[in-house]
C-alpha cells in the first residue's frame, strides 16, 4: 500500500488506494478542516501535493470550480476531500494559514 507523508508535521501513514486525502490525513492524526463535509464547497481542505500528484484521482468539476475561487492556488493544489489515493506514495503540505 502507498504511503502518505504529511508536511509540515512529518507524519507518515500507509493508506489504501481509493481513500480520500482528507480521510487519510484525519486518520493519521493530523488536523485538517472540512466545513462542508467533503463536498468540495468550502475549500478549507486545500492542500499542496508535493509528490505523487499523478497517482491521485483526477480533479472533478466541483473541485476545479472551488479551486478557481480560492486565493493561493497553484498547479500543486488539490482539495483533500476530493483527491483519492492511487498506487504510489504521496506527499501533501497542509497550508499554514488553515
Protein Blocks (a to p, Z undefined) as FASTA:
>chain_A
ZZddddfklpacdddehiafklmmmmnopacddfkgonopnommgccdfbhklmpccddf
klmmmmmmpghiafkbccfklmccdfbdcdddddfkZZ
